[in-house]
Amino acid sequence: NGTATARLWESRTPPQHTYGSGQRLFSLWPLLCLFNVFLAEECLRGSFIGQTVRPGSPRGYMPVSSRSKTTRHGPTSPTFARLACDAIPMVTSAHPHGPHHHGGKDEVLAQRMAAHDRLAHQSQIVLRLGQMLLSFGASAYRVKKSMADLARAVGISEHRAQVTYTEIIATAYANGTFRTELAEQRLMGVNADKIDRINNYVASLNGKSVRVEDVSDELDKIAKIPGLYDWFSNALASGLACAAFAFLNGGGWVECSAVAVASFFGQALRRQMLIRHMNHFGVWMACGALAAMIYILLVAPAQHFLGIESTHQAGFISALLFLVPGFPLVTGLIDLVRQDFQGGVGRLVYVTMLVMSAGVAVWAISAVFGWSVTPEYGVSLVPWCHYLLRFLASFVAAYGFAMLFNSPQRVCATAALIGAVINTARIALHLELGVPAPACVGLAALAAGLLAVFVARRTRFSRVTLSVPAVVIMIPGVPLYRALTYLNNQQIDDALAALFTVMFTIVAIGMGLALSRMLTDKNWLVEKQERVPNLWEYEEENA
């Protein structure tokens, strides 16, 4: 049960001296005492072995010739008398001296069991907090740090945790005992508001002690808080964000209007399916197919009856950008930089599966309707006006994604402002100065991380809830879905070109955010070796 013994020679079960062999040994005690006296006298006279003990020899001394004797029949072992004399101390030491009481050991055992029961309650509440953070989309580093901070507040001496994308294995040490537990979290999602609430609560416990019951009540309050936005506001944010993405990708009013409507209904369907805890891969496939079909059903009649040119077909890719899993993608990159490989790899595999599910829907719809995913449109504006519109579109896109992450209005506005600044600067660096696109993305992500740290230190918002919506708008979702369609159409060269663009851009985002954390957090810059806790030290401290 994880209970450590007080010393290595103590048993985990109470000693048994009253019944069985112990009782029979006690009944033979007078005979053993007489036999002991007789053997001792005979050994001193040497009558058994024919040797004389030297005057002044220490007790128990036996001449060398008496220990092993060689005869014509071969070597002989020590005589029976010598072995009997040596056995006497062992027999006598087996009998308990003094009164026959075991209350002390029973009391120690009771104390250990009480300590383990207390640790069970403490570790359970810490594990619950970790499960909640994991279900809200927090990174593995954030989950482990918050669990360790809460463990100290509830009285746990040391806490170690191994966090994957769906599981937590935690070990708690206290009062000379330890406890290891495992929990699996299957209901995954993103809730930036509750991440910040838990982080602020744990931060308020720094240097304080708190009861387990009080922590449980606080976690109950956080768990019962409903979402900040209803389904209509959530779907509207998705539609406007994807329309802004369509403009940033070179679309005009036709693409933006059709994308807004298609994304609105796609996000409305996704929210209802996720509330019912349906399989995420099926949800992404169904919502992607619905959004793509609505876009085609809006643009195809306009082409036929209103005479709109057919260059707007590829715009339906932008209608699926609300399905880009930006939050787990960014937190997965952060986990990899922190060398939390099990958590990071799990998140990235999850992201890949979601994108592939939506990509299957894109390919199927484009194949059925015979629509091209190759862009054939463009918008030409005055440079200063174009950059101003890009700034506004970046603000709207980041604000909309922050709402999808269930961030409060102040967090949405701050993250949107950061995203608008860095994305407009990224575009200017690439178009005006000719800086390579991945380098521009990396510099923009670095700036987003530094600005998020600056704001987080002056507010109660966390860095991840500020930086993720700001950098999500730089994820190349259109090339990503387009590459999957190219692969299905056996256009290998175009698919590889798009995939490499996506890969270099995502890596640049991760490196920029990681560098910003290294520059502002020493825990990210310098690694510390964690030693295995010593149970005896904790027991002595509590003695």
SULTA-V146650 format. One record per residue. N is the residue number from 1. PSI is psi in whole degrees, -180 to 180 (none if undefined). OMEGA is omega in whole degrees, -180 to 180 (999 if undefined). D_FIRST is the distance of its C-alpha to the first C-alpha in Angstrom with 2 decimals. Layout:
BEGIN
<<N & PSI & OMEGA & D_FIRST> <N & PSI & OMEGA & D_FIRST>>
END
This chain:
BEGIN
<<1 & 10 & 178 & 0.00> <2 & 3 & -179 & 3.82> <3 & 127 & -180 & 5.64> <4 & 145 & 177 & 8.92> <5 & 157 & 180 & 11.41> <6 & -39 & 176 & 14.77> <7 & 163 & -174 & 16.74> <8 & -26 & -175 & 16.53> <9 & -1 & 179 & 18.16> <10 & 144 & 180 & 15.98> <11 & 155 & 175 & 13.89> <12 & -14 & 179 & 10.38> <13 & 149 & -180 & 12.53> <14 & 144 & 180 & 15.63> <15 & 144 & -179 & 18.80> <16 & 105 & -180 & 21.23> <17 & 3 & -170 & 24.87> <18 & -37 & -174 & 26.70> <19 & 167 & 172 & 27.08> <20 & -136 & -173 & 27.98> <21 & -33 & 180 & 29.01> <22 & -39 & 179 & 28.58> <23 & -41 & 179 & 31.16> <24 & -38 & 178 & 33.60> <25 & -39 & -180 & 33.37> <26 & -34 & -180 & 34.29> <27 & -25 & 179 & 37.31> <28 & 7 & -175 & 38.71> <29 & -43 & 179 & 38.49> <30 & -43 & 179 & 42.31> <31 & -39 & 179 & 43.36> <32 & -37 & 179 & 41.05> <33 & -45 & 178 & 42.59> <34 & -42 & 179 & 46.15> <35 & -34 & 179 & 45.34> <36 & -44 & 180 & 43.97> <37 & -43 & -179 & 47.23> <38 & -46 & -179 & 49.38> <39 & -35 & -180 & 47.70> <40 & -43 & 180 & 47.81> <41 & -42 & -179 & 51.56> <42 & -36 & 179 & 52.29> <43 & -38 & -178 & 50.44> <44 & -34 & -180 & 52.43> <45 & -15 & -179 & 55.71> <46 & 20 & -176 & 54.82> <47 & -23 & -177 & 56.23> <48 & -28 & -172 & 53.66> <49 & 0 & 174 & 54.21> <50 & 30 & -180 & 57.70> <51 & 155 & 179 & 56.86> <52 & 129 & 180 & 57.66> <53 & 132 & -179 & 55.14> <54 & 141 & 177 & 56.62> <55 & 137 & 178 & 57.35> <56 & 1 & 179 & 54.87> <57 & 145 & 179 & 52.19> <58 & 158 & -179 & 48.66> <59 & 134 & -178 & 46.83> <60 & -2 & -180 & 45.28> <61 & 139 & 177 & 47.82> <62 & 130 & 179 & 49.17> <63 & 155 & -178 & 52.08> <64 & -38 & -177 & 51.50> <65 & -23 & -178 & 53.88> <66 & -14 & -177 & 51.84> <67 & -40 & 180 & 48.52> <68 & 125 & -174 & 49.81> <69 & 134 & -179 & 53.23> <70 & 129 & 179 & 55.14> <71 & -176 & 179 & 57.68> <72 & -15 & 176 & 59.89> <73 & 2 & 179 & 57.24> <74 & 180 & -178 & 54.69> <75 & 146 & 178 & 51.99> <76 & 154 & 180 & 50.42> <77 & 170 & 177 & 47.10> <78 & 149 & -174 & 46.95> <79 & 165 & -179 & 48.36> <80 & -37 & -178 & 46.55> <81 & -42 & -178 & 47.37> <82 & -43 & 179 & 45.72> <83 & -38 & 180 & 42.50> <84 & -42 & 178 & 42.56> <85 & -38 & -180 & 43.09> <86 & -27 & -177 & 40.14> <87 & -20 & -176 & 37.91> <88 & -49 & -179 & 38.84> <89 & -37 & -179 & 36.74> <90 & -40 & -180 & 33.62> <91 & -43 & -178 & 34.39> <92 & -35 & -180 & 35.18> <93 & -18 & 179 & 32.13> <94 & -21 & -178 & 29.95> <95 & 133 & -180 & 31.32> <96 & 141 & 178 & 29.86> <97 & 142 & 177 & 32.43> <98 & -169 & -177 & 33.22> <99 & 150 & -174 & 31.91> <100 & 81 & -178 & 29.04> <101 & 143 & 179 & 26.49> <102 & 19 & -180 & 22.68> <103 & -32 & -179 & 22.33> <104 & -47 & -180 & 21.33> <105 & -36 & 176 & 18.18> <106 & -37 & 179 & 17.28> <107 & -40 & 177 & 17.96> <108 & -44 & 179 & 15.78> <109 & -41 & 179 & 12.76> <110 & -39 & 179 & 13.82> <111 & -40 & -180 & 14.25> <112 & -43 & 179 & 10.82> <113 & -39 & 177 & 9.40> <114 & -40 & 178 & 12.35> <115 & -38 & 180 & 11.80> <116 & -38 & 177 & 8.40> <117 & -41 & 178 & 10.29> <118 & -41 & 179 & 13.17> <119 & -33 & 179 & 11.61> <120 & -43 & 178 & 10.56> <121 & -41 & -179 & 14.28> <122 & -47 & -178 & 15.56> <123 & -29 & 180 & 14.01> <124 & -41 & -179 & 15.05> <125 & -33 & 177 & 18.60> <126 & -41 & 178 & 18.79> <127 & -35 & 177 & 17.81> <128 & -42 & 177 & 20.44> <129 & -42 & 178 & 23.01> <130 & -41 & 177 & 22.46> <131 & -42 & -180 & 22.94> <132 & -46 & 179 & 26.11> <133 & -40 & -180 & 27.55> <134 & -39 & 180 & 26.95> <135 & -23 & 179 & 28.72> <136 & -3 & 175 & 31.57> <137 & 12 & -180 & 32.27> <138 & 154 & 179 & 31.05> <139 & 165 & -179 & 30.70> <140 & -38 & 178 & 27.48> <141 & -45 & 180 & 28.49> <142 & -39 & 180 & 29.02> <143 & -47 & -178 & 25.68> <144 & -41 & -179 & 23.73> <145 & -43 & 180 & 25.97> <146 & -39 & 178 & 25.81> <147 & -41 & 179 & 22.01> <148 & -40 & 180 & 21.98> <149 & -43 & 178 & 24.75> <150 & -35 & 179 & 23.16> <151 & -43 & 178 & 19.85> <152 & -36 & -177 & 22.00> <153 & -32 & -179 & 23.82> <154 & 0 & 174 & 20.91> <155 & 12 & 177 & 19.59> <156 & 131 & -176 & 17.16> <157 & -48 & -179 & 18.25> <158 & 146 & 179 & 17.83> <159 & 129 & 178 & 17.29> <160 & 142 & -178 & 17.70> <161 & 144 & 172 & 18.55> <162 & 120 & -171 & 20.14> <163 & 125 & 170 & 22.60> <164 & -169 & -179 & 24.76> <165 & -25 & -177 & 27.36> <166 & -3 & -175 & 25.21> <167 & 154 & 175 & 21.52> <168 & 127 & 172 & 19.24> <169 & 117 & -173 & 16.12> <170 & 143 & 176 & 14.87> <171 & 129 & 180 & 12.57> <172 & 139 & -179 & 12.83> <173 & 131 & 177 & 12.95> <174 & 144 & 172 & 13.91> <175 & 39 & 178 & 14.28> <176 & 17 & 179 & 12.77> <177 & 170 & 178 & 9.33> <178 & 164 & -179 & 8.63> <179 & 131 & 179 & 7.61> <180 & 132 & -179 & 9.32> <181 & 155 & 177 & 11.27> <182 & 137 & 178 & 14.40> <183 & 142 & 178 & 17.48> <184 & 134 & -180 & 20.83> <185 & 113 & -175 & 24.09> <186 & -22 & -178 & 27.04> <187 & 94 & -176 & 29.62> <188 & 153 & 179 & 31.19> <189 & -167 & 179 & 34.20> <190 & 127 & 177 & 35.85> <191 & 90 & -176 & 36.11> <192 & -33 & -179 & 37.36> <193 & -45 & -179 & 37.88> <194 & -29 & 174 & 34.26> <195 & -46 & 180 & 33.18> <196 & -38 & 180 & 35.54> <197 & -44 & 179 & 34.42> <198 & -42 & 179 & 30.75> <199 & -43 & -180 & 31.88> <200 & -38 & 179 & 34.17> <201 & -45 & 179 & 31.59> <202 & -39 & 178 & 29.07> <203 & -32 & 179 & 32.03> <204 & -15 & -180 & 32.99> <205 & 4 & -177 & 29.70> <206 & 121 & 180 & 30.50> <207 & 8 & -179 & 30.26> <208 & 165 & 173 & 29.25> <209 & 143 & -176 & 26.33> <210 & 149 & 178 & 25.62> <211 & 151 & 179 & 23.69> <212 & -38 & -179 & 21.26> <213 & -38 & 179 & 23.64> <214 & -40 & 178 & 26.57> <215 & -42 & 180 & 25.06> <216 & -42 & 179 & 24.26> <217 & -41 & -180 & 27.87> <218 & -41 & 178 & 29.29> <219 & -34 & 176 & 27.50> <220 & -42 & 179 & 28.75> <221 & -44 & -180 & 32.24> <222 & -40 & -178 & 32.14> <223 & -30 & -176 & 30.90> <224 & -6 & 180 & 33.76> <225 & 125 & -179 & 36.48> <226 & 171 & 177 & 38.75> <227 & 150 & -176 & 40.34> <228 & -20 & -174 & 43.18> <229 & 143 & 177 & 45.70> <230 & 179 & -174 & 46.79> <231 & -35 & -178 & 47.48> <232 & -46 & 179 & 51.12> <233 & -39 & 179 & 50.54> <234 & -45 & 180 & 47.79> <235 & -37 & 178 & 50.09> <236 & -40 & 176 & 53.04> <237 & -40 & 178 & 51.17> <238 & -45 & -179 & 50.38> <239 & -45 & -180 & 54.02> <240 & -38 & 179 & 55.44> <241 & -44 & -180 & 52.99> <242 & -33 & 175 & 53.82> <243 & -41 & 176 & 57.53> <244 & -38 & 175 & 57.30> <245 & -41 & 180 & 55.62> <246 & -39 & 177 & 58.51> <247 & -42 & 179 & 60.97> <248 & -26 & 178 & 59.15> <249 & 8 & 176 & 59.32> <250 & 9 & -178 & 63.09> <251 & 160 & 177 & 63.48> <252 & -161 & -175 & 66.24> <253 & -31 & 179 & 66.59> <254 & -52 & -180 & 66.39> <255 & -45 & -175 & 63.03> <256 & -44 & -179 & 61.58> <257 & -44 & -180 & 62.65> <258 & -39 & 178 & 61.52> <259 & -40 & -180 & 58.16> <260 & -44 & -180 & 57.56> <261 & -46 & -178 & 58.11> <262 & -42 & -180 & 56.11> <263 & -32 & 178 & 53.08> <264 & -52 & -178 & 53.27> <265 & -33 & 177 & 52.86> <266 & -44 & 179 & 50.34> <267 & -35 & 177 & 47.99> <268 & -43 & 178 & 48.59> <269 & -42 & -179 & 47.46> <270 & -41 & -180 & 44.39> <271 & -43 & -180 & 43.26> <272 & -38 & -180 & 43.59> <273 & -38 & 180 & 41.73> <274 & -34 & 177 & 38.82> <275 & -32 & 179 & 38.53> <276 & 9 & 174 & 38.02> <277 & 41 & 177 & 35.25> <278 & 162 & -179 & 37.30> <279 & 130 & -174 & 36.59> <280 & -36 & -178 & 37.65> <281 & -39 & 174 & 39.58> <282 & -36 & 178 & 41.64> <283 & -46 & -178 & 42.22> <284 & -38 & -180 & 43.57> <285 & -45 & -178 & 45.80> <286 & -44 & -179 & 47.24> <287 & -37 & 177 & 47.87> <288 & -42 & 178 & 49.43> <289 & -41 & -180 & 51.76> <290 & -47 & -178 & 52.77> <291 & -42 & 180 & 53.54> <292 & -39 & -179 & 55.54> <293 & -41 & 179 & 57.46> <294 & -41 & 178 & 58.39> <295 & -45 & -178 & 59.70> <296 & -40 & -180 & 61.83> <297 & -21 & 176 & 63.13> <298 & -41 & -174 & 64.24> <299 & -36 & -177 & 65.86> <300 & -47 & 176 & 67.43> <301 & -35 & 178 & 69.73> <302 & -37 & 176 & 70.69> <303 & -37 & -175 & 71.74> <304 & -42 & -173 & 73.79> <305 & -31 & -177 & 75.43> <306 & -3 & 177 & 75.44> <307 & 22 & 178 & 76.25> <308 & 137 & -178 & 73.21> <309 & 159 & -176 & 72.92> <310 & 12 & -179 & 70.24> <311 & 0 & -177 & 68.72> <312 & 7 & -175 & 66.03> <313 & -42 & -175 & 64.09> <314 & -10 & -179 & 61.48> <315 & -17 & -177 & 60.53> <316 & -16 & 176 & 58.21> <317 & -37 & -179 & 55.57> <318 & -21 & 179 & 55.28> <319 & -13 & -179 & 54.47> <320 & 5 & -174 & 51.07> <321 & -18 & 175 & 50.00> <322 & -14 & 179 & 47.88> <323 & -2 & 177 & 45.57> <324 & 116 & -178 & 44.92> <325 & 74 & -174 & 41.18> <326 & -40 & -176 & 41.95> <327 & -53 & 177 & 38.87> <328 & -27 & 177 & 36.24> <329 & -47 & -179 & 38.77> <330 & -43 & 179 & 39.11> <331 & -31 & 175 & 35.42> <332 & -41 & 176 & 34.75> <333 & -40 & 179 & 37.34> <334 & -41 & 178 & 35.78> <335 & -40 & 179 & 32.37> <336 & -41 & 179 & 34.16> <337 & -35 & 177 & 35.95> <338 & 1 & -178 & 32.71> <339 & 24 & 169 & 31.42> <340 & 73 & -169 & 28.73> <341 & -36 & -179 & 29.91> <342 & -42 & 177 & 27.34> <343 & -43 & -178 & 28.12> <344 & -46 & -180 & 31.83> <345 & -40 & 178 & 32.51> <346 & -43 & 179 & 30.79> <347 & -44 & -178 & 32.98> <348 & -35 & 175 & 36.11> <349 & -42 & 177 & 35.55> <350 & -45 & 179 & 35.18> <351 & -44 & -180 & 38.40> <352 & -43 & 179 & 40.21> <353 & -39 & 178 & 39.42> <354 & -44 & -180 & 40.67> <355 & -40 & 178 & 43.83> <356 & -36 & 178 & 44.51> <357 & -46 & 177 & 44.18> <358 & -35 & 179 & 46.72> <359 & -35 & 176 & 48.82> <360 & -40 & 178 & 49.16> <361 & -41 & 179 & 50.55> <362 & -46 & -179 & 52.98> <363 & -42 & -178 & 54.25> <364 & -45 & -179 & 54.65> <365 & -42 & -180 & 56.63> <366 & -34 & 179 & 58.78> <367 & -39 & -179 & 59.55> <368 & -44 & -177 & 60.50> <369 & -7 & 179 & 62.81> <370 & 34 & -178 & 63.95> <371 & 146 & 180 & 63.18> <372 & 146 & 176 & 62.98> <373 & 3 & 179 & 60.15> <374 & 126 & -177 & 62.33> <375 & 135 & 178 & 63.40> <376 & 19 & -177 & 67.14> <377 & 168 & 179 & 67.43> <378 & 157 & -179 & 67.73> <379 & 129 & 180 & 68.73> <380 & 119 & 180 & 71.31> <381 & 168 & 173 & 71.57> <382 & 137 & -173 & 72.92> <383 & -48 & -177 & 70.44> <384 & -36 & 177 & 69.88> <385 & -39 & -180 & 69.49> <386 & -41 & 179 & 67.15> <387 & -35 & 177 & 64.86> <388 & -44 & 178 & 64.93> <389 & -35 & 175 & 63.95> <390 & -40 & 177 & 61.19> <391 & -46 & 180 & 59.86> <392 & -42 & 179 & 59.93> <393 & -39 & 177 & 58.41> <394 & -39 & 178 & 55.55> <395 & -46 & -179 & 54.95> <396 & -43 & -179 & 54.92> <397 & -47 & 180 & 52.64> <398 & -38 & 179 & 50.02> <399 & -43 & 180 & 50.29> <400 & -42 & 179 & 49.82> <401 & -34 & 176 & 46.72> <402 & -36 & 176 & 45.22> <403 & -38 & 176 & 45.81> <404 & -28 & 177 & 44.10> <405 & 5 & 179 & 41.05> <406 & 44 & 176 & 41.30> <407 & 147 & 175 & 42.31> <408 & 165 & -175 & 44.28> <409 & -40 & -180 & 48.03> <410 & -39 & 177 & 48.08> <411 & -41 & 178 & 45.56> <412 & -46 & -178 & 47.59> <413 & -42 & -179 & 50.80> <414 & -46 & 179 & 49.46> <415 & -38 & 179 & 47.84> <416 & -39 & 179 & 51.03> <417 & -42 & 177 & 53.21> <418 & -45 & -180 & 51.20> <419 & -39 & 180 & 51.34> <420 & -41 & -179 & 55.06> <421 & -50 & -174 & 55.85> <422 & -35 & -178 & 53.91> <423 & -40 & 177 & 54.90> <424 & -41 & 177 & 58.57> <425 & -38 & 178 & 58.54> <426 & -46 & -180 & 56.89> <427 & -41 & -180 & 59.66> <428 & -41 & 178 & 62.33> <429 & -40 & -177 & 61.07> <430 & -44 & -174 & 61.12> <431 & -37 & -174 & 64.44> <432 & -37 & -176 & 66.46> <433 & -9 & 178 & 65.30> <434 & 22 & 178 & 64.25> <435 & 137 & 179 & 60.76> <436 & 145 & -176 & 58.59> <437 & -46 & 179 & 56.49> <438 & -37 & 178 & 53.05> <439 & -40 & 177 & 53.98> <440 & -42 & 179 & 55.06> <441 & -43 & 179 & 51.79> <442 & -43 & 178 & 49.78> <443 & -39 & 179 & 51.89> <444 & -41 & 178 & 51.59> <445 & -39 & 176 & 47.78> <446 & -45 & 179 & 47.78> <447 & -39 & 179 & 50.04> <448 & -42 & 179 & 47.89> <449 & -42 & 180 & 44.79> <450 & -41 & 178 & 46.75> <451 & -37 & 178 & 48.31> <452 & -41 & 177 & 44.96> <453 & -42 & 180 & 43.60> <454 & -44 & -179 & 46.79> <455 & -40 & -177 & 46.46> <456 & -34 & -180 & 42.70> <457 & -15 & -180 & 43.17> <458 & 1 & 179 & 45.76> <459 & -175 & 177 & 44.06> <460 & 19 & 179 & 40.67> <461 & 147 & 180 & 40.55> <462 & 161 & -178 & 38.28> <463 & -36 & -175 & 39.83> <464 & -37 & -180 & 38.46> <465 & -18 & 177 & 39.96> <466 & -37 & -174 & 43.27> <467 & -34 & -176 & 43.49> <468 & -50 & 178 & 42.29> <469 & -28 & -179 & 45.07> <470 & -35 & -177 & 47.56> <471 & -14 & -180 & 46.86> <472 & -33 & -178 & 46.24> <473 & -11 & 177 & 49.99> <474 & -6 & 178 & 50.47> <475 & 125 & -176 & 48.36> <476 & 76 & -178 & 51.00> <477 & -38 & -180 & 50.14> <478 & -50 & 176 & 53.64> <479 & -30 & -180 & 53.77> <480 & -53 & 179 & 50.30> <481 & -32 & 178 & 51.26> <482 & -37 & 179 & 54.67> <483 & -40 & 179 & 53.24> <484 & -38 & 178 & 51.31> <485 & -40 & 177 & 54.53> <486 & -41 & 179 & 56.46> <487 & -43 & 179 & 54.05> <488 & -29 & 178 & 54.49> <489 & 5 & 179 & 58.26> <490 & 31 & 173 & 58.18> <491 & 77 & -168 & 59.51> <492 & -44 & -177 & 57.49> <493 & -47 & 179 & 59.30> <494 & -38 & -180 & 58.98> <495 & -43 & -180 & 55.32> <496 & -40 & 179 & 54.46> <497 & -44 & 180 & 56.42> <498 & -39 & -179 & 54.57> <499 & -40 & 178 & 51.13> <500 & -36 & 176 & 51.75> <501 & -45 & 179 & 52.94> <502 & -45 & -176 & 49.74> <503 & -48 & -179 & 47.53> <504 & -35 & 180 & 49.35> <505 & -44 & -180 & 49.35> <506 & -42 & 178 & 45.61> <507 & -39 & 179 & 44.87> <508 & -39 & 178 & 47.31> <509 & -46 & 180 & 45.57> <510 & -42 & -179 & 42.19> <511 & -38 & 179 & 43.75> <512 & -45 & 179 & 45.67> <513 & -39 & 179 & 42.71> <514 & -41 & 179 & 40.59> <515 & -37 & 177 & 43.44> <516 & -37 & 178 & 43.81> <517 & -38 & 178 & 40.17> <518 & -33 & -179 & 40.56> <519 & -19 & -174 & 43.67> <520 & -7 & -178 & 42.15> <521 & 115 & -177 & 38.47> <522 & -25 & 177 & 37.58> <523 & -23 & 177 & 33.98> <524 & -21 & -177 & 35.61> <525 & -37 & -176 & 38.02> <526 & 127 & 178 & 35.88> <527 & 145 & 178 & 32.46> <528 & 138 & 179 & 29.97> <529 & 125 & 178 & 27.51> <530 & 123 & 179 & 23.93> <531 & 158 & 178 & 22.29> <532 & 124 & -178 & 18.69> <533 & 144 & 178 & 17.44> <534 & 114 & -176 & 17.28> <535 & -32 & -177 & 14.52> <536 & -34 & 178 & 17.01> <537 & -43 & -180 & 19.58> <538 & -34 & 179 & 17.65> <539 & -39 & 180 & 16.84> <540 & -34 & 179 & 20.56> <541 & -33 & -177 & 21.72> <542 & 0 & -178 & 20.07> <543 & none & 999 & 21.15>>
END
